[in-house]
């Protein structure tokens, strides 16, 4: 769970630097919805990858 918070903080920091905002509060207010969407997409990709690994492991166990 801490990784998700770290990831969000890192993205906000990079946005502040990239966009040239004077503080993270401006970036947070303006772009927070984008971060939430990005986080959801990333979470979905992670879930898919884990499910593929689990399925592969189950198939390997059945074969052996």
PDB file of N, CA, C and O in Angstrom:
ATOM      1  N   UNK A   1       0.818  -1.192   0.000  1.00  0.00           N
ATOM      2  CA  UNK A   1       0.000   0.000   0.000  1.00  0.00           C
ATOM      3  C   UNK A   1       0.865   1.260   0.000  1.00  0.00           C
ATOM      4  O   UNK A   1       0.526   2.246  -0.653  1.00  0.00           O
ATOM      5  N   UNK A   2       1.984   1.228   0.733  1.00  0.00           N
ATOM      6  CA  UNK A   2       2.858   2.398   0.787  1.00  0.00           C
ATOM      7  C   UNK A   2       3.397   2.722  -0.591  1.00  0.00           C
ATOM      8  O   UNK A   2       3.688   3.879  -0.896  1.00  0.00           O
ATOM      9  N   UNK A   3       3.533   1.687  -1.434  1.00  0.00           N
ATOM     10  CA  UNK A   3       4.065   1.906  -2.771  1.00  0.00           C
ATOM     11  C   UNK A   3       3.126   2.775  -3.600  1.00  0.00           C
ATOM     12  O   UNK A   3       3.584   3.591  -4.400  1.00  0.00           O
ATOM     13  N   UNK A   4       1.829   2.609  -3.419  1.00  0.00           N
ATOM     14  CA  UNK A   4       0.858   3.419  -4.155  1.00  0.00           C
ATOM     15  C   UNK A   4       0.990   4.891  -3.757  1.00  0.00           C
ATOM     16  O   UNK A   4       0.978   5.771  -4.618  1.00  0.00           O
ATOM     17  N   UNK A   5       1.116   5.159  -2.460  1.00  0.00           N
ATOM     18  CA  UNK A   5       1.270   6.540  -2.004  1.00  0.00           C
ATOM     19  C   UNK A   5       2.577   7.139  -2.496  1.00  0.00           C
ATOM     20  O   UNK A   5       2.620   8.300  -2.904  1.00  0.00           O
ATOM     21  N   UNK A   6       3.637   6.350  -2.457  1.00  0.00           N
ATOM     22  CA  UNK A   6       4.933   6.817  -2.952  1.00  0.00           C
ATOM     23  C   UNK A   6       4.838   7.130  -4.441  1.00  0.00           C
ATOM     24  O   UNK A   6       5.355   8.145  -4.909  1.00  0.00           O
ATOM     25  N   UNK A   7       4.174   6.253  -5.172  1.00  0.00           N
ATOM     26  CA  UNK A   7       4.011   6.419  -6.615  1.00  0.00           C
ATOM     27  C   UNK A   7       3.263   7.708  -6.926  1.00  0.00           C
ATOM     28  O   UNK A   7       3.673   8.466  -7.804  1.00  0.00           O
ATOM     29  N   UNK A   8       2.169   7.963  -6.213  1.00  0.00           N
ATOM     30  CA  UNK A   8       1.399   9.195  -6.415  1.00  0.00           C
ATOM     31  C   UNK A   8       2.229  10.431  -6.085  1.00  0.00           C
ATOM     32  O   UNK A   8       2.198  11.421  -6.815  1.00  0.00           O
ATOM     33  N   UNK A   9       2.972  10.366  -4.981  1.00  0.00           N
ATOM     34  CA  UNK A   9       3.807  11.507  -4.594  1.00  0.00           C
ATOM     35  C   UNK A   9       4.870  11.779  -5.645  1.00  0.00           C
ATOM     36  O   UNK A   9       5.156  12.934  -5.958  1.00  0.00           O
ATOM     37  N   UNK A  10       5.447  10.734  -6.182  1.00  0.00           N
ATOM     38  CA  UNK A  10       6.461  10.885  -7.216  1.00  0.00           C
ATOM     39  C   UNK A  10       5.872  11.521  -8.470  1.00  0.00           C
ATOM     40  O   UNK A  10       6.481  12.413  -9.060  1.00  0.00           O
ATOM     41  N   UNK A  11       4.702  11.071  -8.873  1.00  0.00           N
ATOM     42  CA  UNK A  11       4.052  11.632 -10.061  1.00  0.00           C
ATOM     43  C   UNK A  11       3.735  13.113  -9.855  1.00  0.00           C
ATOM     44  O   UNK A  11       3.974  13.931 -10.743  1.00  0.00           O
ATOM     45  N   UNK A  12       3.197  13.456  -8.683  1.00  0.00           N
ATOM     46  CA  UNK A  12       2.902  14.860  -8.397  1.00  0.00           C
ATOM     47  C   UNK A  12       4.167  15.708  -8.433  1.00  0.00           C
ATOM     48  O   UNK A  12       4.167  16.808  -8.986  1.00  0.00           O
ATOM     49  N   UNK A  13       5.230  15.203  -7.852  1.00  0.00           N
ATOM     50  CA  UNK A  13       6.490  15.946  -7.838  1.00  0.00           C
ATOM     51  C   UNK A  13       7.004  16.165  -9.255  1.00  0.00           C
ATOM     52  O   UNK A  13       7.454  17.258  -9.598  1.00  0.00           O
ATOM     53  N   UNK A  14       6.934  15.131 -10.067  1.00  0.00           N
ATOM     54  CA  UNK A  14       7.379  15.266 -11.456  1.00  0.00           C
ATOM     55  C   UNK A  14       6.507  16.255 -12.231  1.00  0.00           C
ATOM     56  O   UNK A  14       7.007  17.016 -13.059  1.00  0.00           O
ATOM     57  N   UNK A  15       5.206  16.238 -11.958  1.00  0.00           N
ATOM     58  CA  UNK A  15       4.313  17.197 -12.608  1.00  0.00           C
ATOM     59  C   UNK A  15       4.632  18.631 -12.200  1.00  0.00           C
ATOM     60  O   UNK A  15       4.640  19.533 -13.037  1.00  0.00           O
ATOM     61  N   UNK A  16       4.894  18.836 -10.909  1.00  0.00           N
ATOM     62  CA  UNK A  16       5.236  20.176 -10.430  1.00  0.00           C
ATOM     63  C   UNK A  16       6.468  20.696 -11.167  1.00  0.00           C
ATOM     64  O   UNK A  16       6.496  21.832 -11.639  1.00  0.00           O
ATOM     65  N   UNK A  17       7.473  19.850 -11.255  1.00  0.00           N
ATOM     66  CA  UNK A  17       8.706  20.244 -11.939  1.00  0.00           C
ATOM     67  C   UNK A  17       8.450  20.489 -13.416  1.00  0.00           C
ATOM     68  O   UNK A  17       8.875  21.505 -13.967  1.00  0.00           O
ATOM     69  N   UNK A  18       7.761  19.563 -14.050  1.00  0.00           N
ATOM     70  CA  UNK A  18       7.520  19.647 -15.499  1.00  0.00           C
ATOM     71  C   UNK A  18       6.649  20.853 -15.866  1.00  0.00           C
ATOM     72  O   UNK A  18       6.912  21.531 -16.859  1.00  0.00           O
ATOM     73  N   UNK A  19       5.619  21.116 -15.068  1.00  0.00           N
ATOM     74  CA  UNK A  19       4.675  22.182 -15.389  1.00  0.00           C
ATOM     75  C   UNK A  19       5.112  23.546 -14.869  1.00  0.00           C
ATOM     76  O   UNK A  19       4.567  24.575 -15.268  1.00  0.00           O
ATOM     77  N   UNK A  20       6.092  23.549 -13.984  1.00  0.00           N
ATOM     78  CA  UNK A  20       6.606  24.804 -13.471  1.00  0.00           C
ATOM     79  C   UNK A  20       5.731  25.463 -12.430  1.00  0.00           C
ATOM     80  O   UNK A  20       5.826  26.673 -12.223  1.00  0.00           O
ATOM     81  N   UNK A  21       4.875  24.694 -11.764  1.00  0.00           N
ATOM     82  CA  UNK A  21       4.048  25.268 -10.703  1.00  0.00           C
ATOM     83  C   UNK A  21       4.916  25.612  -9.501  1.00  0.00           C
ATOM     84  O   UNK A  21       5.932  24.966  -9.246  1.00  0.00           O
ATOM     85  N   UNK A  22       4.509  26.623  -8.781  1.00  0.00           N
ATOM     86  CA  UNK A  22       5.307  27.075  -7.641  1.00  0.00           C
ATOM     87  C   UNK A  22       5.217  26.130  -6.447  1.00  0.00           C
ATOM     88  O   UNK A  22       6.125  26.089  -5.617  1.00  0.00           O
ATOM     89  N   UNK A  23       4.131  25.375  -6.358  1.00  0.00           N
ATOM     90  CA  UNK A  23       4.031  24.391  -5.277  1.00  0.00           C
ATOM     91  C   UNK A  23       3.141  23.236  -5.704  1.00  0.00           C
ATOM     92  O   UNK A  23       2.415  23.321  -6.694  1.00  0.00           O
ATOM     93  N   UNK A  24       3.214  22.164  -4.942  1.00  0.00           N
ATOM     94  CA  UNK A  24       2.482  20.945  -5.286  1.00  0.00           C
ATOM     95  C   UNK A  24       0.971  21.113  -5.120  1.00  0.00           C
ATOM     96  O   UNK A  24       0.198  20.368  -5.722  1.00  0.00           O
ATOM     97  N   UNK A  25       0.543  22.089  -4.306  1.00  0.00           N
ATOM     98  CA  UNK A  25      -0.887  22.317  -4.096  1.00  0.00           C
ATOM     99  C   UNK A  25      -1.610  22.692  -5.377  1.00  0.00           C
ATOM    100  O   UNK A  25      -2.726  22.233  -5.623  1.00  0.00           O
ATOM    101  N   UNK A  26      -0.984  23.518  -6.185  1.00  0.00           N
ATOM    102  CA  UNK A  26      -1.584  23.909  -7.472  1.00  0.00           C
ATOM    103  C   UNK A  26      -1.733  22.677  -8.355  1.00  0.00           C
ATOM    104  O   UNK A  26      -2.794  22.443  -8.934  1.00  0.00           O
ATOM    105  N   UNK A  27      -0.678  21.902  -8.453  1.00  0.00           N
ATOM    106  CA  UNK A  27      -0.708  20.692  -9.278  1.00  0.00           C
ATOM    107  C   UNK A  27      -1.770  19.727  -8.778  1.00  0.00           C
ATOM    108  O   UNK A  27      -2.503  19.139  -9.574  1.00  0.00           O
ATOM    109  N   UNK A  28      -1.855  19.562  -7.481  1.00  0.00           N
ATOM    110  CA  UNK A  28      -2.830  18.643  -6.897  1.00  0.00           C
ATOM    111  C   UNK A  28      -4.252  19.052  -7.239  1.00  0.00           C
ATOM    112  O   UNK A  28      -5.065  18.216  -7.635  1.00  0.00           O
ATOM    113  N   UNK A  29      -4.552  20.317  -7.091  1.00  0.00           N
ATOM    114  CA  UNK A  29      -5.912  20.787  -7.377  1.00  0.00           C
ATOM    115  C   UNK A  29      -6.273  20.656  -8.856  1.00  0.00           C
ATOM    116  O   UNK A  29      -7.406  20.316  -9.196  1.00  0.00           O
ATOM    117  N   UNK A  30      -5.320  20.924  -9.718  1.00  0.00           N
ATOM    118  CA  UNK A  30      -5.617  20.956 -11.147  1.00  0.00           C
ATOM    119  C   UNK A  30      -5.594  19.560 -11.774  1.00  0.00           C
ATOM    120  O   UNK A  30      -6.409  19.262 -12.648  1.00  0.00           O
ATOM    121  N   UNK A  31      -4.671  18.705 -11.337  1.00  0.00           N
ATOM    122  CA  UNK A  31      -4.443  17.451 -12.053  1.00  0.00           C
ATOM    123  C   UNK A  31      -4.726  16.188 -11.255  1.00  0.00           C
ATOM    124  O   UNK A  31      -4.395  15.096 -11.717  1.00  0.00           O
ATOM    125  N   UNK A  32      -5.317  16.294 -10.091  1.00  0.00           N
ATOM    126  CA  UNK A  32      -5.504  15.099  -9.257  1.00  0.00           C
ATOM    127  C   UNK A  32      -6.370  14.042  -9.941  1.00  0.00           C
ATOM    128  O   UNK A  32      -6.135  12.848  -9.756  1.00  0.00           O
ATOM    129  N   UNK A  33      -7.350  14.448 -10.715  1.00  0.00           N
ATOM    130  CA  UNK A  33      -8.199  13.461 -11.375  1.00  0.00           C
ATOM    131  C   UNK A  33      -7.401  12.629 -12.389  1.00  0.00           C
ATOM    132  O   UNK A  33      -7.691  11.450 -12.589  1.00  0.00           O
ATOM    133  N   UNK A  34      -6.412  13.233 -13.018  1.00  0.00           N
ATOM    134  CA  UNK A  34      -5.576  12.487 -13.960  1.00  0.00           C
ATOM    135  C   UNK A  34      -4.718  11.454 -13.239  1.00  0.00           C
ATOM    136  O   UNK A  34      -4.518  10.346 -13.737  1.00  0.00           O
ATOM    137  N   UNK A  35      -4.223  11.817 -12.087  1.00  0.00           N
ATOM    138  CA  UNK A  35      -3.407  10.897 -11.307  1.00  0.00           C
ATOM    139  C   UNK A  35      -4.246   9.699 -10.881  1.00  0.00           C
ATOM    140  O   UNK A  35      -3.780   8.561 -10.933  1.00  0.00           O
ATOM    141  N   UNK A  36      -5.480   9.954 -10.463  1.00  0.00           N
ATOM    142  CA  UNK A  36      -6.362   8.858 -10.070  1.00  0.00           C
ATOM    143  C   UNK A  36      -6.620   7.919 -11.246  1.00  0.00           C
ATOM    144  O   UNK A  36      -6.615   6.699 -11.078  1.00  0.00           O
ATOM    145  N   UNK A  37      -6.845   8.474 -12.427  1.00  0.00           N
ATOM    146  CA  UNK A  37      -7.063   7.643 -13.616  1.00  0.00           C
ATOM    147  C   UNK A  37      -5.818   6.829 -13.947  1.00  0.00           C
ATOM    148  O   UNK A  37      -5.907   5.640 -14.253  1.00  0.00           O
ATOM    149  N   UNK A  38      -4.662   7.473 -13.885  1.00  0.00           N
ATOM    150  CA  UNK A  38      -3.412   6.786 -14.171  1.00  0.00           C
ATOM    151  C   UNK A  38      -3.162   5.669 -13.158  1.00  0.00           C
ATOM    152  O   UNK A  38      -2.733   4.575 -13.524  1.00  0.00           O
ATOM    153  N   UNK A  39      -3.431   5.952 -11.898  1.00  0.00           N
ATOM    154  CA  UNK A  39      -3.246   4.947 -10.853  1.00  0.00           C
ATOM    155  C   UNK A  39      -4.162   3.762 -11.087  1.00  0.00           C
ATOM    156  O   UNK A  39      -3.737   2.617 -10.933  1.00  0.00           O
ATOM    157  N   UNK A  40      -5.407   4.010 -11.455  1.00  0.00           N
ATOM    158  CA  UNK A  40      -6.345   2.916 -11.715  1.00  0.00           C
ATOM    159  C   UNK A  40      -5.875   2.065 -12.886  1.00  0.00           C
ATOM    160  O   UNK A  40      -5.937   0.837 -12.823  1.00  0.00           O
ATOM    161  N   UNK A  41      -5.408   2.701 -13.951  1.00  0.00           N
ATOM    162  CA  UNK A  41      -4.900   1.952 -15.109  1.00  0.00           C
ATOM    163  C   UNK A  41      -3.685   1.118 -14.720  1.00  0.00           C
ATOM    164  O   UNK A  41      -3.558  -0.034 -15.134  1.00  0.00           O
ATOM    165  N   UNK A  42      -2.799   1.702 -13.928  1.00  0.00           N
ATOM    166  CA  UNK A  42      -1.616   0.970 -13.472  1.00  0.00           C
ATOM    167  C   UNK A  42      -2.013  -0.209 -12.590  1.00  0.00           C
ATOM    168  O   UNK A  42      -1.473  -1.306 -12.731  1.00  0.00           O
ATOM    169  N   UNK A  43      -2.952   0.021 -11.686  1.00  0.00           N
ATOM    170  CA  UNK A  43      -3.433  -1.054 -10.819  1.00  0.00           C
ATOM    171  C   UNK A  43      -4.039  -2.180 -11.640  1.00  0.00           C
ATOM    172  O   UNK A  43      -3.813  -3.353 -11.343  1.00  0.00           O
ATOM    173  N   UNK A  44      -4.802  -1.840 -12.667  1.00  0.00           N
ATOM    174  CA  UNK A  44      -5.413  -2.852 -13.529  1.00  0.00           C
ATOM    175  C   UNK A  44      -4.352  -3.677 -14.240  1.00  0.00           C
ATOM    176  O   UNK A  44      -4.484  -4.896 -14.344  1.00  0.00           O
ATOM    177  N   UNK A  45      -3.301  -3.030 -14.729  1.00  0.00           N
ATOM    178  CA  UNK A  45      -2.218  -3.746 -15.406  1.00  0.00           C
ATOM    179  C   UNK A  45      -1.491  -4.679 -14.446  1.00  0.00           C
ATOM    180  O   UNK A  45      -1.139  -5.802 -14.805  1.00  0.00           O
ATOM    181  N   UNK A  46      -1.270  -4.209 -13.232  1.00  0.00           N
ATOM    182  CA  UNK A  46      -0.611  -5.047 -12.228  1.00  0.00           C
ATOM    183  C   UNK A  46      -1.483  -6.260 -11.916  1.00  0.00           C
ATOM    184  O   UNK A  46      -0.981  -7.382 -11.851  1.00  0.00           O
ATOM    185  N   UNK A  47      -2.778  -6.046 -11.724  1.00  0.00           N
ATOM    186  CA  UNK A  47      -3.702  -7.153 -11.452  1.00  0.00           C
ATOM    187  C   UNK A  47      -3.691  -8.170 -12.589  1.00  0.00           C
ATOM    188  O   UNK A  47      -3.662  -9.375 -12.341  1.00  0.00           O
ATOM    189  N   UNK A  48      -3.715  -7.697 -13.821  1.00  0.00           N
ATOM    190  CA  UNK A  48      -3.693  -8.598 -14.980  1.00  0.00           C
ATOM    191  C   UNK A  48      -2.410  -9.421 -15.010  1.00  0.00           C
ATOM    192  O   UNK A  48      -2.442 -10.622 -15.280  1.00  0.00           O
ATOM    193  N   UNK A  49      -1.290  -8.777 -14.736  1.00  0.00           N
ATOM    194  CA  UNK A  49      -0.004  -9.477 -14.740  1.00  0.00           C
ATOM    195  C   UNK A  49       0.051 -10.544 -13.651  1.00  0.00           C
ATOM    196  O   UNK A  49       0.519 -11.658 -13.886  1.00  0.00           O
ATOM    197  N   UNK A  50      -0.426 -10.197 -12.469  1.00  0.00           N
ATOM    198  CA  UNK A  50      -0.439 -11.161 -11.369  1.00  0.00           C
ATOM    199  C   UNK A  50      -1.350 -12.332 -11.699  1.00  0.00           C
ATOM    200  O   UNK A  50      -0.997 -13.484 -11.446  1.00  0.00           O
ATOM    201  N   UNK A  51      -2.516 -12.047 -12.262  1.00  0.00           N
ATOM    202  CA  UNK A  51      -3.443 -13.119 -12.631  1.00  0.00           C
ATOM    203  C   UNK A  51      -2.843 -14.035 -13.687  1.00  0.00           C
ATOM    204  O   UNK A  51      -3.045 -15.248 -13.636  1.00  0.00           O
ATOM    205  N   UNK A  52      -2.108 -13.476 -14.644  1.00  0.00           N
ATOM    206  CA  UNK A  52      -1.438 -14.298 -15.658  1.00  0.00           C
ATOM    207  C   UNK A  52      -0.389 -15.199 -15.022  1.00  0.00           C
ATOM    208  O   UNK A  52      -0.269 -16.372 -15.376  1.00  0.00           O
ATOM    209  N   UNK A  53       0.369 -14.644 -14.082  1.00  0.00           N
ATOM    210  CA  UNK A  53       1.381 -15.449 -13.388  1.00  0.00           C
ATOM    211  C   UNK A  53       0.746 -16.583 -12.602  1.00  0.00           C
ATOM    212  O   UNK A  53       1.241 -17.710 -12.616  1.00  0.00           O
ATOM    213  N   UNK A  54      -0.346 -16.284 -11.920  1.00  0.00           N
ATOM    214  CA  UNK A  54      -1.050 -17.308 -11.146  1.00  0.00           C
ATOM    215  C   UNK A  54      -1.583 -18.397 -12.069  1.00  0.00           C
ATOM    216  O   UNK A  54      -1.457 -19.587 -11.778  1.00  0.00           O
ATOM    217  N   UNK A  55      -2.174 -17.985 -13.171  1.00  0.00           N
ATOM    218  CA  UNK A  55      -2.726 -18.950 -14.115  1.00  0.00           C
ATOM    219  C   UNK A  55      -1.622 -19.810 -14.716  1.00  0.00           C
ATOM    220  O   UNK A  55      -1.794 -21.020 -14.868  1.00  0.00           O
ATOM    221  N   UNK A  56      -0.501 -19.205 -15.057  1.00  0.00           N
ATOM    222  CA  UNK A  56       0.633 -19.950 -15.609  1.00  0.00           C
ATOM    223  C   UNK A  56       1.137 -20.966 -14.588  1.00  0.00           C
ATOM    224  O   UNK A  56       1.427 -22.111 -14.936  1.00  0.00           O
ATOM    225  N   UNK A  57       1.240 -20.548 -13.331  1.00  0.00           N
ATOM    226  CA  UNK A  57       1.689 -21.446 -12.267  1.00  0.00           C
ATOM    227  C   UNK A  57       0.718 -22.606 -12.106  1.00  0.00           C
ATOM    228  O   UNK A  57       1.153 -23.744 -11.927  1.00  0.00           O
ATOM    229  N   UNK A  58      -0.583 -22.348 -12.164  1.00  0.00           N
ATOM    230  CA  UNK A  58      -1.582 -23.415 -12.049  1.00  0.00           C
ATOM    231  C   UNK A  58      -1.456 -24.387 -13.216  1.00  0.00           C
ATOM    232  O   UNK A  58      -1.531 -25.602 -13.034  1.00  0.00           O
ATOM    233  N   UNK A  59      -1.264 -23.840 -14.418  1.00  0.00           N
ATOM    234  CA  UNK A  59      -1.123 -24.707 -15.590  1.00  0.00           C
ATOM    235  C   UNK A  59       0.144 -25.539 -15.515  1.00  0.00           C
ATOM    236  O   UNK A  59       0.135 -26.714 -15.881  1.00  0.00           O
ATOM    237  N   UNK A  60       1.232 -24.947 -15.047  1.00  0.00           N
ATOM    238  CA  UNK A  60       2.482 -25.694 -14.904  1.00  0.00           C
ATOM    239  C   UNK A  60       2.345 -26.804 -13.881  1.00  0.00           C
ATOM    240  O   UNK A  60       2.904 -27.886 -14.063  1.00  0.00           O
ATOM    241  N   UNK A  61       1.616 -26.556 -12.818  1.00  0.00           N
ATOM    242  CA  UNK A  61       1.403 -27.552 -11.771  1.00  0.00           C
ATOM    243  C   UNK A  61       0.566 -28.698 -12.300  1.00  0.00           C
ATOM    244  O   UNK A  61       0.831 -29.850 -11.957  1.00  0.00           O
ATOM    245  N   UNK A  62      -0.428 -28.427 -13.116  1.00  0.00           N
ATOM    246  CA  UNK A  62      -1.284 -29.466 -13.672  1.00  0.00           C
ATOM    247  C   UNK A  62      -0.512 -30.356 -14.642  1.00  0.00           C
ATOM    248  O   UNK A  62      -0.744 -31.564 -14.695  1.00  0.00           O
ATOM    249  N   UNK A  63       0.400 -29.766 -15.405  1.00  0.00           N
ATOM    250  CA  UNK A  63       1.166 -30.515 -16.407  1.00  0.00           C
ATOM    251  C   UNK A  63       2.152 -31.446 -15.714  1.00  0.00           C
ATOM    252  O   UNK A  63       2.326 -32.587 -16.142  1.00  0.00           O
ATOM    253  N   UNK A  64       2.794 -30.979 -14.656  1.00  0.00           N
ATOM    254  CA  UNK A  64       3.798 -31.798 -13.975  1.00  0.00           C
ATOM    255  C   UNK A  64       3.097 -32.716 -13.046  1.00  0.00           C
ATOM    256  O   UNK A  64       3.740 -33.507 -12.358  1.00  0.00           O
TER     257      UNK A  64
END
